[in-house]
Amino acid sequence: MPLSSEVQVNEMNKDFKKVIKAVLANSDWVFISKSGSKHPALLHSTGVKLPIPLSSGDRRALMNFQSSVRKVEQNGNYRLQN
């Protein structure tokens, strides 16, 4: 039986899946399941939590997510803009 995190990753858009798997290959990131919240997230070793969009409704969603990941990896912190 697959872990809940595997099921959630499988529910995502194929392009997001590739990016998420590549990010998780870096030992600084951990997958957080969506229990209790609307979206799963990635947690960086610095404590920064990035929500993962489950749909690609916005054509720039993937690029924005990749940009956020890069900013966290480069700066060690990143503030999501409201």
Helices and strands as residue ranges (DSSP letters): H 4-10, H 14-25, E 29-32, E 41-44, E 49-51, H 61-75
